[in-house]
């Protein structure tokens, strides 16, 4: 089997490729990545050591490159996306180009060569905020920022290709991922690396916004399960049941790194900041999925990984500053 994975130099895509290469030696991976600021270029050398892997540099919105990369592939898993909410609020253009037009380009190419499965990696943010209960896959979408709106638009495009062309698509909507190799603009690596540099951590608003934290290794397992057993035309939420307030998360990180609450800097709340995300993962669990890693265990592992790999993230923070 030959699979095209887009965005494979990014955080989740890179961890997924690492998982597939080590688990399935008979699956050939083609990695299409634009190599934006958030790409982990170290993955190129690491992955290239495997004989069942190749890399194509390019934009998923570029039809010629997509057609070349997808040639001979029976499955497409699309991780490629612009994902940072704050950046989308400042300038949404690139989010629309990549997350909407790019997905359309992939869908058209996949439709023409008749792939057996097209898996779109979405996000819990497409549902919007919910103060109680949990979103099911059948609930309406209510995105509240340009990033989540662009991802919701992509989901609608993917759904339309299933309904109109009978394309074999599946949508996966994970909650907030964390783990090793995450670009240090996201909250957990940002807070950890700031504290390691003895800097303060910027906490939005009152710090009571709630997120369900999903360890990236568990997310990789979930996506692989959907790849193998998911039903065509369906949507699968991926949650871990680790709902934590941002202030509580911050306190956990401070404690692990032996820092005091004086390192917290409360900042003006983000525009359109969703109060709480929560997903029901009953459909995915019916396929046999169960998170393998406990939240505390995974958070400690992640904090220690950034502590032990400072050369990796210091270069990235210098370039993005």
N, C-alpha and C positions, 0 to 999 in steps of 0.2 A: 504493500500500500504506500502511496505517495501523498503526503498532506502538505498543503500550503498553509503556513502559519504567518500571519501578518503582525507586525509590531513585536517581533520576537527578540528585539534588543531592549524592550521596555521591561518594567518590573514584573507584571504578571505573566506576560508572554515569554519572557526569558526564563522564569522559573518553570513554566509549563514545558518549554522545549527541553530544559535540563531534565525534567521528570520523564518525558517521553523517550529521550535518547537513552537514558539509563534503564528504562523499564521495557522498551520494545525495540530490540535491535533489528527487527525486520521491517519497521516503519521508517520510510525515507522522509526526512523533513526538508522542505524548502522554506527558508525564512526570508520574507520580504519586509524590509524596514527602511524607513527614510533617514534614519540616524539624526533625529532631532536632538535638542539640548538634553533631553531626558534619557537618551539611549545609553545603554551600558556597552561601550565599544570593546570592553574586555571580553564580552561574550563571543565576539567574532573568533578570537584565537581559541577560546575554550571549546566552543562547539565544533570548530573546524577539525578538531582532533578525531571526531567521529566520522567514519566512512559513509554513514547513512544521513549525511547533512550537507546542505549547500546554502549559500547566502546570496541574495540579490538585493542590491541597494536601490531603493526607489520609493516613490510616492504611490499610495493606493489610489490616488485620484488620476494617475497617469495611465491611460488605457493601454498604451503599447507595452509598458513595463509590466503591468498586471497580466496581460495576455501571455507574455513571455514566461513570467514566474509561475503561472497557473498551468502551463502546458503539461499534460500527463498526470495531473493531480486528480484524485477521486474525491478529495475532501478539502474544504477550506474552513479554517478557524480564524476569525477576525478579532484580534486583540488591538489592532492599530487604532489609536484615538488620541486626541488631545483631551486631557483629563483634569487639569488644574482649575478649580472653580474660580479662584481669584483672578487668574489670567483671562478667563472667559468673560468676567465682568469688565475688565479693562479693555479688552478687544476681542470680540466674538468671531471675527472674520475667519481665522484659521480653524476654529472649531467647526464652523459650518462647512468649510471646504473639506476637511478631513473626515469628520464624523458623519456628514450627510452625503456630499458628492463622492467622497472616497468609497463609502459603502455602496452607493449606486453603481460605481464603476466595477467593484468586485462582484456585485450581483449580476450585472450584465455579462461579464466574462464567464462566471460560473454557470449561468443559464445556457450560454452558447455551447459550452463543452459538456454540459449535462453532468455536473458533479453529483455524487451520491449523497453528500451532506454538506450543508453550508451552516456553520454555527457562528452566530453573532454574539459576542461577549458584550453585554450591556451593563447596567448598574441599577442598584436599588433606588438611586436618586430620581429615576424617571417617574416614580410614583408620587414624589413630593413628600410633605411632612405628615405625620400622623401622631396624635397625642396619646391614643390608646389603641389597643388591638394591633394586629399585624396585617400587612398587605398580602393578598393572594394574587396569583398570576392573572386572574380574571378581573381584578379591580382596574378602574380607569386610571389613566396616567395624568399627573398634575405637576410637571416639572416647574421649578421656581427660579432657575438661573439659566443663562445661555448654554452652559455646558450640559446640564441635564436635559434641556430642551433639544439640543442637537442629538443627544443619544436617544431620546424618545422618538425623534424624527426618523432616525436610522431604524429603530424597531418597527415603526410603521411601514417603512419601505420594505423591510425584510418580510413582514407579514403580508404585504400586498403581492410580493412575488410568489408566495405560497398560494394565495387565493387566486391570483390571476394566471400564473404560469404553472402552478402545481410543482413549484420548486421545493426540493427536500430541505427545508430550513428548520432550524431550532434556535431559540433565543435563550441565553443564560443571563440571569440578573443576580450577581453576587452583592453582598453587603461590603462594607469598607474592609479592604485587604490591608494586611501589614506583614512584615517579614524582612528577610535580608534582600539587599540589592534595590531597595526602594529609593527613588530620587529624594534627596533631602529638602524638598519643598513641602512634602506631605507632613501631616502633623506629628506622627510618631518619630520618624527619622529627623525631622526638624528640631523637635524638642530634645531628643537624645543628643544630637550633635551639638546643638547650642550649649547644652549643659556640660558636655565634654570640653567645650571651649570656654567654660565658665561664663557664658552669656545668659541673659534672661530669655524666657520662653513667652511668646505673645499669645495670650489666651483671649479668644473672642468673647465679648459681652460678659454675661455673668458666669460663663463656664458650665452651664447646665444643659447644653445641647447634648442629645443622646445619640450614640452610634452603636451598631452591632458589629463587633470586630471579628473578622474572619482571617485566620492565619492562611497565608498564601499557599502553603503546602496542602492544606485541606481543600482550598479552592481548586488547585490543580487536580486533585483526586476527583472532585465533583465534576469538573469539566470533562475529564477522561471518562467518567461513568456515563455522562450524557452522550458523549461521543459514541460510546459502545451500545448503550441501552435506551437512550432517549427516544421518544416518539416524534416522528416527523410532524411539523406544524405546531409543536407545543412550546411553551415557555416554562423555564424552571428557575425558581428563586433559589439562591444559595445563601442561607443564613447560618450562623453558628450559635445563636442564643446568648451572645455575650454583650448585652446592652449595658453600656457604661457611660456615665456623664463625662464630659470633657475634663471637668475639674478633678474627677476621681482618677481618670487616666493620667492626668498630669501629676497627681500626687503619687501614683504608683511608680512613675518614671523617676520622680524626685527621690523617692525612697530607695530605689535600686541603685541610683548613682550617688546616694548619700549627700543630697543637696537640700537646702532649706526652702520653705515656701517663699522666701525673699526673692527667689529667682523667677517668680511668676510676675509677668507684666500684663495687666488687664488692658486690652485695647478695644477700640470701637468695634461694635459688632459688624460682621460681614453683611453686605446688602443681600436681601432675600435669603437670609440664613435659615435653613430648615431646622426645626426644633428637634425632631426625632425621626429616625428611620427604623422600621421594624418589618421583617418579612416572615411569612409563613413558608417553611420549606417542606411541608408535608408531601408534596408531589415528588420532590427529589428523594426524600427519605423512603418513599414507596418503592424506589428503584434499588434501595439498599444502602443509601448514603448515611454515614454517621461521622461527625467530626472526630478526628483521631487525636488532636492536640487540645489540651485544656488551655484556657486563655492565659492564666498566670504563667504556666510553663512556657507558652509560645512567646509571651511578652518578654520574659526574662531572656529567652534565647535570642530574641531580636535585639534587645538592648545590648546584650553582651557581644553580639555579632558586630554592631556598629562600634563598640568599644575596642574590639580586636581588629577591625579593618579600617582604621582611620585614614590610611593612605588612599583608600577607594573613595571615600566621601569628601575628603578635604579638597581634592582636585575639582570635584563637581561644584562645591560651594564657592570656590575661588572663581570659577568660570561664570557662574550665574549671578555673582554679586556685582 
